[in-house]
Amino acid sequence: IGTLPDFLSRGGVDKFAEVHESMYREFGPVYGMSILGDDEIVVCDPVVFGSILRQEGKFPIGAAEGVSTFTDYYKENNLTMAMRGASNGPEWWEWRDSLNADMFAAWDTYMPAIAETC
């Protein structure tokens, strides 16, 4: 059952933000959880998160790929643009590259403000 008892004792799904806030205070900006065999690493610091993404290379594998609820819906409804955002490889890069100007402009202004609150 992994860290499920700890997760529940901190508030569970009803207090999801509070759970992660308390985990951050206790364990710092990077910590792991294992709930019912589903292991995950939680990264609270956007600078650390950015360095992790940069190490994954040109076509990082994103979390959206693993959410079959979304990807199945996109496929069933022929939502090709949405599928680009939930994939990897050259098609993903073309889609993501079109967002870079807006995303990285925010990095210098918005993201440090997030980091300061953590």
N, C-alpha and C positions, 0 to 999 in steps of 0.2 A: 504494500500500500504506500510505500515511500514516505513522502512528506505530507500526505493527506491529513493526518491528525494535526500536524502543526498548522497547515493551511486552514483547517476548520476552526482550530482554537483561536486563530487571529481574526476570524470573522467570516471565512468562506466566501462563496460567490456573492452573498448579499453585501459584503464590504470589501469587494475586490481591490479597490484603490487603497484602502486602509491596510489590507494584507500586504500589498507590495510596498507601501510606505514603511511599515514596521520591519519588513525584511531588509529594505534598504538601510534603515537606521541600524539594524543589528549586524548585517553582513557586508554593507558597503555597496558600491555601484555595480558590482557584478556578482551574481549568486546563482546557485542551481536549485532546481526543484525536481522532484520525481513524484508524480501523482498517478497511481495505478499503472505503473510501468511506462508512463510517458515522461521521458526525461527532457528537461529544457534548461537552457541557460537564459537568465534574465539580465539584460544590460540596460542600466538606468542612465548611463552617461553618454550623451550623444557624440562626444569626441571619441570615446572608446568604440562606440558602435560604428562610427565612420571609419576608424582604422581597421576594424574587423572586415567591413565590407570591401575596403580597398585591397585587402589581402586575398579576397576571393577571386580576383582577376576581373577580366572584362565582362564576363557573363555569370554573375553570382546567382546561386539558386535562392530564390525568394520564398518566403513563408506562404505567399498566395498560391504557389504551386501545390502545396500540400492540403489545401482546403478544398476537398472534392465537392462540397456543396456548391461552391462558386464555380469551379471549373466545369462541373457537369452541367450546371445551368447555362453557362456561357456556350458550351458545345451544343446543347439541346436547342438553344435559341439562336444559334449562328451569330453570336456576338463576337465577331473576330477582333474588334478593337479591344474589348475587355479581355479577351484571351491573351492578347499581346502583353498586357500588364500582369498577367498571372502565369507567365512562362519564363523562359530564359533563352539565351542564344541570340543570333543576329536580329530576329524579329523583335525580341524584347529590347535589344539595344537601340534599334531605330525608334521604337516607341518612347523609351526612357530618355534617350538623347534629346528628344524634342522638349522635354520638361526641365532639362538641366539648368537653363538660364534662370528660371524661376526658383528652382530648388536650391541652387547654390547662392543666389542672392540672399535667400532667407538664412543660409548657414551663417553669414557674417552678422546678421542682425537678430534674427529670431532664435536661433539655436543656442547661442551663448546665454540668452535669458532663461531658457529651459534648464541649462546646465547649472546656472546659479541657484535655481530653486531646489535642486536635488540635494 
